[in-house]
C-alpha cells in the first residue's frame, strides 16, 4: 500500500513537470497611436475564441504586459482603456509558437474614429474596466420575454439565492440602477423581476461610493455593491409591461398589472396587485415561504392574507441633465386572519413553567407613502439636493387568546382568556435638504444640511381578560378580571441643521469634520379606563401615563482618511451630548437626564491583488435607553407579563469587530469568501424578571455591570465553476454563537447558544434550463444556567429546484424543500416537512408573449407554519395557520413596443 502511494505521488509530480515544460504566453506593449505614450493600467483580457469566455486578464505596467500559464488553443485578445476604442484581435498558441508577441499595440481615441469600428469576431462577454466588471448582454442567450433576473443568473460570479438576494463574488447587491438612475427606490428584487432582459445592453457591477464621497470627492471607505442596467439605445424609448391573472382551488386567486413608459430622459411606471396567495408586493415572490412579506413587512407567512397594492414611479432629467427628480408613490392594504398554537417553557431557578396558548387573529393594515428626491447641479462646483417622504398607516386588529400554564410537576398553575379589539393610525413625514460647495483645491468642500420630521400615532383598544389562579393541588384559588378601554396618543416633532467640512491635507490623506444640532419635542399618553355601567370613564392611574419629553442634542464628528491604490484607511469618532427633560403630566413629576454618547469607528481595506482583498472594520456605539425603558410605566396589556420602566437606566456601549477576506478569480469563475464578526456589550441593558407563585412575571429594565454579553459569527464559502459539467459548486460552513444575561427571581441567568450550519450548493443556469440543489445538517446548542435540561437539537434540510423549456414551447418547473428537526429534552416530538410545488405551461404567439400555466402549491399538504427556537430564558415551539395546498390556472401576457432586439433568444 505504501509503495502504491509513493508511486502515485511520483506520477503526479512527473505529470505536473511535463505540463510545466511549455509555458504558453502572450505579451506586448500598449501605447497611444498619436503621442506614442505608454498606457499604464490598460486592461488586457484573453478570451477563448470559441465562446468568448474570459481565460485570464491583467493590467499594463507602464504599457507593458505579459500573460503566462495559458493553454494551447485559439484566443482573442482585448485591450480597453477609458475614452479609447477597444482593440480586439485573434491569435493562436501551439507547440510551434508558445509565446505570441503583439509588439506595440496602438490605441485610438474614440473621438478620432470617423466610423464605428466593427470587429468581425464573436461578441465579447466580459470587460474589466478598472474596478468595474461589465457584461455584454448580447453574449448571453435568454428566452423570449425573460426578465433581468434570468440574465443575471447566467453571469460569471453572480447568483440569486432562495430568498431572492442577488450576490456577486460573494457580496450581496444592495442597489440596482437603470441607466444610472434609481427605479422604484432602487429595490433590487423589483428591478430584476420587472425590466425585460432583451432591453439590456450591458450589466455593470461595481462598488458605488457613498453619497457623501460622490459629492465631496473624498473616499470615506463606505462602498455599496451596485448593479447598473444599461439599456439598449433602441429600448430607451417605448412601452412595456405585463398583465397576469390566475384562479385556483379553494378560491385562491392572483392578479398583477405592470406598465412602463421609457424615454431617454424620463421614465414612468405603474403597477397593481391583488391576491390571496402570499405573493404581495411587486417584487414579493414567495413571501409565504421566506417571510419577506408585504412592502412594509406586515406579512411573514403567518395566517391567510388578502393583499391589494399598487404604485407609480416618475423620474425625469432636464436642462442638460443638470436637474432631475425621482418620485415614487405606493399604496397597499393587507388583511390577514388565522390562528396559532404556541408552547413555551419559561425557565426558573431549579424549576420551570410550561405555557400552551391558542390564538386567533384578524389584522387589517392600510399604507400610503410618497417619496421624492430632487437634485440640481447649480454649477460645476456646487450641488443642491432635497428629499421628502411621507406615510399614512391606519389599521385594525382583533385578537383572542386562550392559554394555560402548568408547573414543572404538571399541576395547573393558571389559565387566561384574553381578547382585544382596536384601531390605530400612524402618520409620518420627513423633509431634508443638502448643499455642497467644492473649491478649487481637490478634495476641499463644505456641505450644509437641514432636516425636519413629524410623527403622530393614535390608537383605541378595548381589552378583556379573565385570569384564573390555581393552588398547588390544581384547585381554583382566585380570579382576576380586566375590562378596560386603552387609548394611546403620541406626537413627535424634530428639527436639525448642521455642516461638514472636507479637506485634502496631503495627496493621500484627507480630513472631514462635521457638527449637527437637533431638537425634538414629543408627548406620549397611554391611558386605561375601567368600565362603570355602560361607559369606560373610570381612570386607572396605575396603568396610565402622560409624558412630555424635550431633547436637545449636539453631534460632533471627526474623520481622517488615508487612500492609495491598494490601501484605504478611515478612522473617526463621533460624540454627542443629549439633554432630556421628561415631565410626567399625571403625577406632576420631572425627570431630567443628560447622556454623552461616543461612536468611534475604523475601517481598513487592503487590496492584496486585483482578485483579492481584506477588510477590517470596527464600530463602537453608545446606546442610550429609550423612553419606553425609562418611563416608570406599568403595562397590563398581557396580565401574565407586566413590564416596568426604570428612570435610572444608563447607556450601554457595544464594540463590534468584523473581518472579511475575498478572493475571486474571474478566469476560472471561482472564489473564496471568509467573514468573521465579534461583538461585546458593556453596561448592557437587560430585564430583571420576577415570576411569582401564581405565574405572573413582572420585568423591569436594569444595567448589567458584572457581565458582558458577546456574539460572534464565522462564515466560509468556497465556490467554483465545474467547467466540464457546467455547474457551480459551493461549499459553505457557518457557525455563530452568543451568550446573553438577565435576572430571574433575583438570580443571574446566562443563556448560551451555538449554531452550526455546514451545507453544499450546486446550481446552473442557461437560456433553456436551470437547476439548484442545497443540502446540509444543522446543529443547535442552546442552554440556560437556570436549568439542567438543555435545548440542544439537530436537524437536516435539503432544497431542490429545476425549470426547463420543452419542445413545442412547453415548459415545466418544480421546487422541493425538506426540513427535519429532531426531538430533544424539551420537546418530545420529531418534526419533518416536505414542501413541494410545481408548474407546467405553454407559450403562444410569435413572440411567445402569451403564457398559460397550471401550478400546484404544497402538493403534499405539509406546510404547518412550524418554528422552534430558544431565547434568553425560554424555549418556544409554534405552529401557525398558513397557505397550504392549492392548484391554480393562470394566464400571463407580456407586451412591448420597441425596436428589434439584438440579444439572442431561445
C-alpha positions in Angstrom: 0.0 0.0 0.0 2.8 2.4 0.9 4.6 1.6 -2.4 1.4 2.5 -4.3 1.1 5.8 -2.6 4.7 6.7 -3.3 4.3 5.7 -7.0 1.2 7.8 -7.3 2.9 10.9 -5.9 5.9 10.4 -8.3 3.5 10.1 -11.2 1.7 13.2 -10.2 4.9 15.1 -9.9 6.0 13.9 -13.3 2.7 15.0 -14.8 3.0 18.5 -13.4 6.6 18.7 -14.6 5.6 17.7 -18.1 2.8 20.3 -18.1 5.1 22.9 -16.9 7.7 22.3 -19.6 5.9 24.6 -22.1 4.7 28.0 -20.8 2.2 29.4 -23.3 2.0 33.2 -23.0 1.1 36.4 -24.8 2.8 39.8 -24.4 3.1 43.2 -25.9 3.1 47.0 -25.2 0.1 49.3 -25.2 0.5 52.9 -26.4 -1.4 55.9 -27.9 -1.3 55.9 -31.6 -0.7 59.6 -31.9 1.6 60.5 -28.9 3.1 57.0 -28.5 2.7 57.5 -24.7 2.7 54.1 -22.9 -0.7 53.5 -21.4 -0.3 52.4 -17.8 -3.1 50.3 -16.2 -4.8 49.4 -19.5 -6.9 46.3 -19.2 -5.7 43.3 -21.2 -8.1 40.3 -21.4 -7.5 36.9 -23.1 -10.8 35.1 -24.1 -11.5 31.7 -25.7 -12.1 32.3 -29.4 -15.0 29.7 -29.4 -17.3 31.1 -26.8 -15.6 34.4 -25.6 -15.2 33.1 -22.1 -12.6 35.0 -20.1 -9.4 33.0 -19.6 -7.0 35.5 -17.9 -6.6 39.2 -17.6 -4.1 41.7 -16.3 -3.2 45.4 -16.2 -0.4 47.0 -18.2 2.6 48.1 -16.2 3.7 51.3 -17.8 2.3 50.0 -21.1 3.9 46.5 -20.9 2.0 43.3 -20.3 2.8 39.6 -20.1 0.1 36.9 -19.5 1.5 33.5 -19.0 0.4 30.0 -17.9 -2.1 29.7 -20.8 -3.1 26.5 -22.5 -2.6 25.9 -26.2 -5.5 26.9 -28.4 -7.2 29.8 -30.3 -7.9 33.0 -28.4 -9.0 36.6 -28.6 -7.0 39.4 -27.0 -9.0 42.5 -26.0 -7.4 45.7 -24.8 -9.5 48.6 -23.4 -8.8 51.9 -21.8 -11.1 54.8 -20.9 -12.1 57.0 -23.9 -10.2 54.7 -26.4 -11.7 52.3 -28.9 -11.3 48.6 -27.8 -8.6 46.7 -29.6 -9.6 43.1 -30.4 -7.6 40.5 -32.4 -7.3 36.8 -32.6 -4.2 34.7 -32.1 -3.1 31.1 -31.7 -0.8 29.3 -29.3 0.7 25.9 -30.1 3.9 24.0 -29.7 5.4 25.8 -32.7 4.6 29.2 -31.3 4.1 29.0 -27.5 4.6 32.8 -27.0 2.7 35.3 -29.1 4.2 38.8 -29.1 1.8 41.6 -30.3 4.6 44.1 -30.2 3.3 47.7 -30.0 -0.5 47.8 -29.8 -1.7 51.3 -31.0 -4.8 52.6 -29.3 -7.1 55.1 -31.0 -9.2 57.7 -29.2 -12.9 57.2 -29.8 -13.3 60.8 -30.7 -11.0 60.4 -33.6 -12.8 57.5 -35.1 -14.8 58.6 -38.2 -16.8 55.5 -38.3 -17.8 52.7 -35.9 -15.1 50.0 -35.7 -16.7 46.7 -36.5 -14.8 43.7 -35.2 -15.6 40.5 -37.0 -15.4 38.2 -34.1 -17.8 36.7 -31.6 -19.3 39.1 -29.1 -17.0 39.7 -26.2 -18.9 38.6 -23.0 -16.9 40.4 -20.2 -14.8 43.5 -20.0 -13.0 44.6 -16.8 -12.6 48.3 -16.7 -10.7 49.3 -13.6 -13.0 48.4 -10.7 -16.0 47.8 -12.9 -16.9 44.4 -14.3 -19.0 44.8 -17.4 -21.1 42.0 -19.0 -22.3 42.3 -22.6 -25.9 41.1 -22.6 -25.7 40.2 -26.3 -23.3 37.3 -25.4 -25.9 35.6 -23.3 -29.0 33.9 -24.7 -32.3 34.3 -22.9 -35.8 33.1 -23.6 -38.3 35.5 -25.1 -39.9 37.8 -22.5 -37.2 36.8 -19.9 -36.6 39.3 -17.2 -33.3 40.8 -16.0 -33.2 38.2 -13.2 -32.9 35.4 -15.8 -30.0 37.3 -17.4 -28.2 37.9 -14.1 -28.3 34.2 -13.2 -26.0 33.4 -16.2 -23.3 36.0 -15.4 -20.0 34.8 -14.0 -19.7 35.4 -10.3 -23.4 36.1 -10.0 -26.0 34.1 -8.1 -29.5 34.7 -6.7 -30.2 32.7 -3.5 -33.6 31.3 -2.5 -34.6 34.4 -0.7 -34.1 36.4 -3.9 -30.9 38.2 -2.7 -28.5 38.9 -5.6 -24.9 38.1 -4.7 -21.9 39.0 -6.8 -18.5 37.5 -6.0 -19.7 36.6 -2.5 -21.1 40.1 -1.7 -24.8 40.9 -1.6 -26.0 43.5 -4.1 -28.0 46.2 -2.3 -28.7 48.5 -5.2 -29.8 48.1 -8.8 -29.9 51.2 -11.1 -31.4 51.6 -14.6 -29.2 53.8 -16.8 -27.6 55.1 -13.6 -30.9 56.1 -12.0 -32.9 54.6 -9.1 -36.1 52.9 -10.2 -38.8 52.4 -7.5 -36.3 53.4 -4.8 -33.7 51.0 -6.2 -35.4 47.8 -4.9 -33.1 45.1 -6.4 -35.8 42.5 -6.5 -38.3 44.8 -8.1 -35.9 45.9 -10.9 -34.7 42.4 -11.7 -38.2 41.0 -11.9 -39.7 43.9 -13.9 -37.2 45.0 -16.6 -37.0 42.7 -19.6 -33.7 41.0 -20.5 -34.0 41.9 -24.2 -33.9 45.6 -23.2 -30.4 45.3 -21.7 -27.2 46.3 -23.5 -24.7 45.9 -20.6 -24.7 44.9 -17.0 -22.1 46.8 -15.0 -21.1 45.8 -11.4 -19.1 48.0 -9.2 -18.7 49.3 -5.7 -20.5 52.6 -5.6 -19.2 55.4 -3.4 -21.3 56.8 -0.7 -23.4 59.9 -1.4 -21.0 62.0 0.7 -18.0 60.7 -1.1 -19.5 61.4 -4.5 -20.3 65.0 -3.5 -17.0 65.8 -1.8 -14.6 63.7 -3.9 -13.0 62.2 -0.8 -13.1 58.5 -0.1 -14.7 57.6 3.2 -14.4 53.8 2.8 -18.1 53.2 2.5 -18.9 51.1 -0.6 -22.2 49.8 -1.8 -22.2 46.8 -4.2 -24.2 48.1 -7.2 -25.6 46.8 -10.5 -26.2 49.3 -13.3 -28.5 48.0 -16.0 -27.6 49.9 -19.2 -30.4 49.8 -21.7 -30.0 49.4 -25.4 -30.4 52.6 -27.5 -33.4 51.1 -29.3 -35.0 50.2 -25.9 -34.8 53.5 -24.2 -37.9 54.8 -25.8 -41.1 52.7 -25.8 -43.6 50.9 -23.6 -43.6 47.5 -22.0 -45.3 45.7 -19.2 -47.4 42.6 -18.4 -50.8 41.5 -17.2 -51.4 38.3 -15.5 -54.2 36.6 -13.5 -54.9 33.2 -12.0 -57.7 31.4 -10.2 -57.4 28.1 -8.3 -58.9 25.7 -5.9 -60.2 26.8 -2.5 -60.8 30.2 -4.1 -57.2 31.2 -4.3 -56.5 33.9 -6.9 -53.9 36.4 -8.0 -53.7 39.3 -10.4 -51.0 41.7 -11.4 -50.5 44.6 -13.9 -47.4 46.5 -14.7 -47.0 49.3 -17.2 -43.8 51.2 -18.1 -43.1 54.1 -20.5 -39.4 54.9 -21.0 -37.8 57.9 -22.8 -34.1 58.7 -22.8 -34.6 61.3 -20.1 -37.9 60.2 -18.5 -39.4 57.1 -17.0 -43.0 56.5 -16.0 -44.2 53.3 -14.4 -47.3 52.0 -12.6 -48.3 48.7 -11.1 -51.1 47.0 -9.3 -51.6 43.7 -7.5 -54.4 41.7 -5.9 -54.4 38.2 -4.5 -54.5 35.8 -1.5 -51.6 33.5 -2.4 -49.0 35.3 -0.3 -47.2 36.9 -3.3 -47.8 40.5 -2.2 -45.9 43.5 -3.5 -44.4 43.8 -7.0 -41.2 42.0 -6.1 -42.7 39.9 -3.3 -42.1 36.4 -4.7 -43.0 33.6 -2.3 -43.4 35.8 0.8 -45.3 32.9 2.4 -42.2 30.9 2.3 -39.5 33.4 3.0 -41.3 35.8 5.3 -40.2 38.9 3.4 -43.8 40.0 3.4 -45.8 43.0 2.3 -43.9 46.1 1.3 -43.8 47.2 5.0 -43.1 43.7 6.3 -46.6 43.1 7.8 -47.0 39.6 6.3 -44.4 36.9 7.2 -46.3 33.8 6.3 -48.5 33.7 9.4 -52.2 33.5 8.6 -54.1 33.7 5.3 -53.5 37.0 3.5 -55.7 39.2 1.2 -53.5 41.8 -0.4 -54.2 44.8 -2.6 -51.4 47.2 -3.5 -50.2 49.4 -6.3 -47.7 52.1 -7.0 -46.3 54.6 -9.5 -42.8 55.9 -10.4 -41.6 59.0 -12.2 -38.2 60.3 -12.9 -37.0 63.0 -15.3 -33.9 65.0 -16.2 -33.8 68.4 -17.9 -31.6 71.4 -18.6 -28.8 69.3 -19.9 -29.2 66.8 -17.1 -28.4 69.5 -14.5 -31.7 69.0 -12.7 -33.5 65.7 -12.0 -36.4 64.4 -10.0 -37.2 60.9 -8.8 -40.5 60.1 -7.2 -42.4 57.1 -6.0 -45.9 56.5 -4.7 -47.1 53.3 -3.1 -50.5 52.3 -1.7 -51.4 48.9 -0.2 -53.9 47.1 2.0 -53.4 43.8 3.7 -55.9 41.7 5.6 -54.6 38.7 7.5 -56.5 36.2 9.6 -55.6 32.9 11.1 -54.7 31.1 14.3 -51.6 29.9 16.1 -50.6 27.3 18.7 -47.5 28.1 20.9 -45.8 26.0 23.6 -43.3 27.9 25.8 -41.0 26.7 28.6 -40.2 29.6 30.9 -37.1 28.8 32.9 -36.9 29.5 36.7 -34.1 28.8 39.2 -34.2 25.0 39.5 -37.7 24.8 38.0 -39.8 25.8 35.0 -43.3 26.6 33.9 -44.9 25.4 30.6 -47.4 27.6 28.9 -49.7 26.5 26.0 -51.6 29.2 24.1 -54.1 29.1 21.3 -54.6 32.4 19.5 -56.9 33.6 16.7 -56.4 36.9 15.0 -57.6 39.2 12.3 -55.5 42.2 11.2 -56.0 44.9 8.7 -53.4 47.4 7.6 -53.6 50.2 5.0 -50.5 52.1 3.9 -49.7 55.0 1.6 -46.3 56.5 1.2 -44.7 59.0 -1.1 -41.1 59.8 -1.6 -39.4 62.3 -3.9 -35.8 63.3 -4.5 -34.7 66.5 -6.3 -31.1 67.2 -7.4 -29.7 70.3 -9.1 -26.2 70.9 -10.4 -26.0 74.7 -9.7 -22.7 75.0 -11.4 -19.5 72.9 -11.9 -18.6 73.2 -8.2 -21.9 73.2 -6.3 -24.9 70.9 -5.9 -28.2 71.1 -4.2 -30.4 68.2 -3.2 -33.7 67.9 -1.4 -35.9 64.9 -0.4 -39.3 64.4 1.2 -41.0 61.3 2.5 -44.5 60.8 4.0 -46.6 57.9 5.0 -50.0 57.2 6.5 -50.7 53.8 8.1 -54.1 53.2 9.6 -55.1 49.7 10.7 -57.4 47.5 12.9 -56.8 44.3 14.9 -59.0 41.7 16.6 -57.2 39.1 18.8 -58.4 36.3 21.1 -56.1 34.1 23.1 -56.7 31.1 25.4 -53.8 29.9 27.4 -52.9 27.7 30.4 -49.7 27.2 32.4 -48.5 24.1 34.1 -46.0 23.9 36.9 -42.9 21.8 36.4 -44.6 18.9 38.1 -47.6 19.1 35.7 -50.1 20.7 38.1 -52.2 23.5 36.6 -50.9 27.0 37.6 -53.2 29.4 35.8 -55.3 29.8 32.7 -56.3 33.0 30.9 -58.8 34.2 28.3 -57.8 37.5 26.7 -59.5 39.4 23.9 -58.5 42.7 22.4 -60.0 44.7 19.6 -58.8 48.1 18.4 -57.8 50.5 15.7 -54.7 52.6 15.1 -53.3 55.3 12.8 -49.7 56.3 12.3 -48.6 59.4 10.3 -45.0 60.3 9.5 -43.3 62.9 7.4 -39.7 63.9 6.9 -38.0 66.5 4.6 -34.3 67.3 4.2 -32.1 69.5 2.1 -28.3 69.5 1.4 -26.0 72.0 -0.3 -22.4 71.1 -1.2 -19.7 73.5 -2.5 -16.4 72.2 -3.9 -13.4 74.5 -4.0 -10.6 74.7 -6.5 -8.3 72.6 -4.3 -9.2 69.0 -5.0 -11.0 67.4 -2.0 -11.8 70.7 -0.3 -15.6 71.2 0.2 -18.2 72.3 2.6 -21.8 70.9 3.0 -24.8 72.4 4.7 -27.8 70.3 5.7 -31.1 70.6 7.4 -34.0 68.3 8.2 -37.4 68.3 9.8 -39.7 65.5 10.8 -43.1 65.0 12.4 -45.0 61.8 13.5 -48.3 61.1 15.1 -49.8 57.9 16.5 -53.3 57.2 17.7 -54.9 54.0 18.9 -58.1 52.9 20.6 -58.1 49.5 22.1 -60.6 47.5 24.2 -59.2 44.7 26.3 -60.9 41.9 28.3 -59.1 39.3 30.4 -60.3 36.5 32.8 -57.3 35.2 34.6 -57.7 32.3 37.0 -55.1 31.2 39.5 -54.8 27.6 40.9 -53.2 26.4 44.1 -50.6 23.7 44.5 -53.3 21.0 44.2 -54.6 22.4 41.0 -57.7 23.8 42.6 -59.2 27.2 41.7 -57.8 29.8 44.1 -58.8 33.3 42.7 -59.9 35.2 39.6 -58.6 38.5 38.2 -60.8 40.1 35.6 -60.0 43.1 33.4 -62.3 45.1 31.2 -60.6 48.3 30.0 -60.5 50.9 27.3 -57.0 51.9 26.4 -56.5 55.0 24.2 -53.0 55.9 23.2 -51.7 59.2 21.6 -48.1 60.2 20.8 -46.6 63.1 18.9 -43.1 63.9 18.0 -41.6 66.8 16.1 -37.9 67.4 15.4 -35.6 69.8 13.5 -31.9 69.6 12.9 -29.3 71.5 11.0 -25.5 71.2 10.5 -22.5 71.4 8.3 -19.5 69.4 7.3 -16.0 70.4 6.1 -13.7 68.2 4.0 -10.1 68.9 3.3 -7.2 67.0 1.5 -4.2 67.5 3.7 -1.8 65.6 1.5 -2.1 63.6 -1.7 -3.3 60.5 0.2 -4.6 62.0 3.4 -8.0 63.7 3.9 -9.8 65.2 6.9 -13.6 65.6 7.5 -15.3 67.3 10.4 -19.0 68.0 11.0 -21.4 69.4 13.5 -25.2 68.9 13.8 -27.8 70.3 16.2 -31.2 68.8 16.7 -34.2 69.4 18.9 -37.2 67.1 19.4 -40.3 67.6 21.4 -42.7 64.7 22.0 -45.7 63.7 24.0 -46.8 60.2 24.9 -50.2 59.4 26.5 -51.2 55.9 27.4 -54.4 55.8 29.4 -56.5 53.0 30.9 -60.2 53.3 31.8 -62.3 50.8 33.7 -66.0 50.3 32.8 -68.6 51.7 35.2 -72.0 50.8 34.0 -72.2 51.4 30.2 -69.2 53.6 29.8 -65.4 53.4 30.2 -64.9 56.5 32.3 -63.0 55.5 35.4 -59.3 56.3 35.0 -56.9 53.5 36.2 -54.0 55.7 37.2 -51.8 52.6 38.0 -51.7 51.7 34.3 -51.9 55.2 32.8 -49.3 57.8 32.0 -49.0 61.1 30.1 -45.4 62.2 29.4 -43.8 65.2 27.6 -40.2 64.9 26.5 -37.9 67.6 25.1 -34.4 66.6 23.9 -31.6 68.8 22.6 -28.6 67.0 21.1 -25.3 68.2 19.7 -23.4 65.9 17.4 -19.6 66.3 16.7 -17.8 64.1 14.2 -14.2 63.9 13.0 -12.7 61.5 10.5 -9.2 61.2 8.9 -8.7 59.0 5.8 -5.7 57.6 4.0 -6.1 56.3 0.4 -3.7 54.8 -2.1 -4.2 52.3 -5.0 -4.0 49.4 -2.5 -4.9 50.8 0.9 -8.0 52.6 2.2 -7.9 53.5 5.9 -10.5 55.6 7.7 -10.5 56.4 11.4 -13.2 58.5 13.0 -15.1 59.3 16.1 -18.5 60.8 16.9 -19.5 62.4 20.2 -23.0 63.6 21.1 -24.4 65.1 24.2 -28.2 64.8 24.7 -30.1 66.8 27.3 -33.5 65.3 28.0 -36.4 66.9 30.0 -39.2 64.5 30.8 -42.4 65.6 32.6 -45.0 63.2 34.0 -48.1 65.3 33.5 -50.3 62.9 35.5 -48.0 62.6 38.6 -46.6 66.2 38.2 -43.1 64.8 38.4 -40.0 65.8 36.4 -37.1 63.6 35.2 -34.1 65.4 33.7 -31.3 63.3 32.2 -28.1 64.0 30.3 -26.3 61.4 28.1 -23.0 61.6 26.4 -22.7 59.1 23.5 -19.4 58.1 21.9 -19.2 56.4 18.5 -15.6 55.5 17.5 -15.1 53.7 14.2 -12.3 52.5 11.9 -12.2 50.7 8.6 -9.2 49.3 6.8 -9.2 47.8 3.3 -6.1 46.3 1.7 -6.1 45.2 -2.0 -3.8 42.2 -1.9 -4.2 41.8 -5.7 -6.7 42.6 -8.4 -8.5 39.4 -7.3 -8.2 39.5 -3.6 -8.8 42.0 -0.7 -9.2 42.0 3.0 -11.3 44.4 5.1 -11.1 45.1 8.8 -13.9 47.1 10.5 -14.6 48.4 14.0 -17.6 50.3 15.3 -18.3 51.4 18.8 -21.8 52.6 19.6 -23.3 54.1 22.7 -27.0 53.2 23.0 -29.0 55.3 25.4 -32.2 53.9 26.9 -35.4 54.8 25.0 -38.4 56.5 26.6 -40.3 53.2 26.9 -37.4 51.8 29.0 -37.1 54.9 31.1 -40.7 55.8 31.9 -41.9 54.3 35.2 -45.0 52.9 33.5 -46.9 49.7 34.4 -48.5 47.8 31.5 -51.2 45.2 31.8 -51.9 44.5 28.2 -50.7 41.0 28.9 -51.8 40.3 32.6 -49.3 37.4 32.9 -46.3 39.6 31.7 -46.1 43.1 33.2 -43.2 45.5 32.2 -41.9 48.4 34.3 -39.7 51.3 33.2 -36.6 52.3 35.1 -35.8 56.1 35.1 -32.3 55.4 36.5 -31.0 53.4 33.4 -27.6 54.3 32.0 -26.5 54.0 28.4 -24.8 50.8 27.2 -21.8 50.6 24.9 -21.2 48.0 22.2 -17.9 47.1 20.5 -18.3 45.4 17.1 -15.4 44.0 15.0 -15.5 42.3 11.6 -13.0 40.8 9.2 -13.6 39.9 5.6 -11.3 38.1 3.1 -12.5 37.9 -0.5 -10.8 36.2 -3.4 -12.4 35.8 -6.9 -10.6 34.5 -10.0 -12.7 35.5 -13.0 -10.7 33.4 -15.4 -11.8 30.3 -13.5 -15.0 31.6 -12.1 -14.1 30.5 -8.6 -13.5 32.2 -5.3 -13.3 32.2 -1.5 -15.3 34.3 1.0 -14.4 34.4 4.6 -16.3 36.6 7.1 -15.9 36.9 10.9 -17.8 39.1 13.3 -17.4 39.7 17.0 -19.3 41.9 19.4 -19.2 42.7 23.1 -21.6 44.8 25.1 -20.6 46.9 28.1 -23.1 48.0 30.8 -25.8 46.3 28.7 -29.5 46.9 29.4 -31.2 43.7 30.5 -34.6 42.9 32.0 -35.0 41.7 35.6 -37.9 39.2 35.6 -39.7 38.2 38.8 -42.2 35.3 38.4 -44.4 34.8 41.4 -46.1 31.7 42.6 -49.2 32.3 40.5 -47.1 32.5 37.3 -47.3 36.3 36.8 -44.0 37.7 35.5 -43.0 41.4 36.3 -40.0 42.7 34.4 -38.0 45.9 34.8 -35.0 47.1 32.8 -31.7 47.4 34.5 -28.0 47.8 33.7 -25.7 44.7 34.0 -22.2 45.7 35.2 -20.8 42.3 36.3 -21.0 40.5 32.9 -20.6 41.5 29.3 -22.7 39.7 26.6 -21.0 38.6 23.4 -22.0 37.5 20.0 -19.9 36.1 17.1 -20.2 34.6 13.7 -17.9 32.9 11.2 -18.8 32.1 7.6 -16.7 30.5 5.0 -17.5 29.8 1.4 -15.5 28.0 -1.3 -17.1 28.1 -4.8 -16.1 27.4 -8.3 -17.2 26.5 -11.8 -17.1 22.8 -12.8 -16.4 23.6 -16.4 -17.0 20.2 -18.0 -20.2 19.6 -16.1 -21.2 23.3 -16.4 -22.4 24.0 -12.9 -21.3 26.0 -9.9 -20.3 24.1 -6.7 -20.3 25.9 -3.4 -19.0 24.6 -0.1 -20.2 26.6 2.9 -19.7 26.5 6.7 -21.5 28.8 9.1 -21.2 28.9 12.9 -22.5 31.6 15.2 -22.8 31.9 18.9 -23.9 34.3 21.6 -24.2 34.5 25.3 -26.7 36.8 27.0 -27.9 37.5 30.5 -30.9 38.5 32.5 -32.1 38.2 36.1 -34.8 35.7 37.0 -36.2 35.9 40.6 -33.0 37.6 41.8 -30.6 35.1 40.2 -28.4 35.9 37.2 -29.3 33.7 34.2 -26.8 33.1 31.4 -28.1 31.8 28.1 -25.6 30.2 25.7 -26.2 29.2 22.1 -24.1 28.0 19.2 -25.5 27.1 15.8 -23.5 25.0 13.2 -24.7 25.1 9.6 -22.5 23.3 7.0 -24.1 22.9 3.6 -23.3 22.2 -0.1 -24.9 24.0 -3.0 -24.9 23.2 -6.7 -26.6 25.3 -9.4 -26.6 26.0 -13.1 -28.5 28.5 -15.3 -28.8 28.6 -19.1 -31.3 30.0 -21.5 -33.3 26.8 -21.7 -32.9 25.2 -18.3 -31.8 25.9 -14.7 -31.4 23.8 -11.6 -30.2 24.2 -8.0 -29.5 21.8 -5.1 -28.7 22.6 -1.5 -28.2 20.1 1.3 -26.8 20.2 4.8 -27.2 19.3 8.5 -27.9 21.8 11.3 -26.7 21.6 14.9 -28.0 23.8 17.7 -26.6 24.1 21.2 -28.8 26.1 23.5 -28.7 26.1 27.3 -29.7 28.2 30.3 -27.8 28.3 33.6 -31.0 28.1 35.5 -31.8 24.7 34.0 -30.1 21.3 34.0 -32.1 20.5 30.9 -30.8 22.0 27.7 -32.5 22.7 24.4 -29.8 21.1 22.2 -31.1 19.7 19.0 -30.1 18.7 15.5 -31.8 18.9 12.1 -31.3 18.5 8.4 -32.5 20.3 5.3 -32.4 19.9 1.5 -33.7 22.1 -1.3 -34.1 21.1 -4.9 -35.4 23.1 -7.9 -35.4 23.0 -11.6 -37.0 24.5 -14.7 -36.6 23.6 -18.3 -38.0 24.5 -21.7 -39.6 21.6 -23.6 -40.4 21.2 -27.3 -43.4 23.0 -28.8 -43.0 25.9 -26.4 -43.9 23.9 -23.3 -42.1 24.4 -20.0 -42.0 22.7 -16.6 -40.6 23.6 -13.2 -40.6 22.2 -9.7 -39.3 23.1 -6.2 -38.9 20.9 -3.2 -37.8 21.8 0.4 -37.3 19.2 3.1 -36.8 20.1 6.7 -36.2 17.8 9.7 -35.9 18.8 13.4 -35.2 16.1 15.9 -36.9 15.8 19.3 -34.9 16.8 22.4 -35.1 17.1 26.1 -37.6 20.0 25.9 -39.8 19.0 23.0 -40.6 15.3 22.8 -41.6 15.1 19.1 -39.6 15.0 15.9 -40.7 17.4 13.1 -40.3 16.8 9.4 -41.9 18.5 6.5 -41.7 18.4 2.7 -42.9 21.4 0.7 -43.3 20.6 -2.9 -44.7 22.8 -5.7 -44.5 22.6 -9.5 -45.9 24.1 -12.6 -46.3 23.2 -16.3 -47.3 25.5 -19.1 -47.0 26.6 -22.7 -46.3 29.9 -24.5 -48.2 31.1 -27.6 -47.9 33.7 -30.4 -44.9 34.5 -32.5 -43.1 36.4 -29.7 -44.1 33.8 -27.1 -45.6 36.6 -25.0 -48.8 34.8 -24.1 -48.3 32.2 -21.4 -50.7 29.7 -19.8 -49.6 27.9 -16.6 -51.1 25.2 -14.4 -49.3 25.2 -11.0 -49.6 23.4 -7.7 -48.6 24.7 -4.2 -47.7 22.5 -1.3 -48.6 19.3 -3.2 -48.2 17.1 -0.1 -50.1 19.5 2.1 -47.5 19.5 4.8 -47.0 23.2 5.5 -48.0 23.7 9.1 -46.1 27.0 9.9 -43.7 25.3 12.3 -40.9 27.0 14.1 -38.8 26.1 17.2 -36.3 28.4 18.9 -34.7 29.3 22.2 -34.5 32.8 23.8 -32.5 34.1 26.8 -34.8 32.4 29.4 -37.3 30.3 27.5 -37.8 27.7 24.8 -40.6 28.0 22.3 -42.4 25.9 19.6 -45.1 27.5 17.4 -47.5 26.3 14.6 -49.4 28.9 12.6 -52.2 28.9 10.1 -50.6 29.4 6.7 -51.1 28.9 3.0 -51.3 25.2 2.1 -52.2 23.1 -0.9 -53.9 24.6 -3.9 -53.9 24.3 -7.7 -54.1 27.3 -10.0 -54.7 28.1 -13.7 -53.1 31.4 -14.8 -52.6 33.4 -17.9 -49.8 36.0 -18.5 -49.5 38.4 -21.3 -46.2 40.4 -21.8 -46.4 43.4 -24.1 -43.8 45.7 -25.5 -43.3 48.2 -28.3 -39.6 48.7 -29.1 -37.1 48.3 -31.9 -35.7 45.0 -32.9 -33.8 43.1 -30.2 -30.1 42.4 -30.8 -29.9 39.8 -28.0 -30.0 36.1 -29.0 -33.1 34.3 -27.7 -34.0 30.7 -27.5 
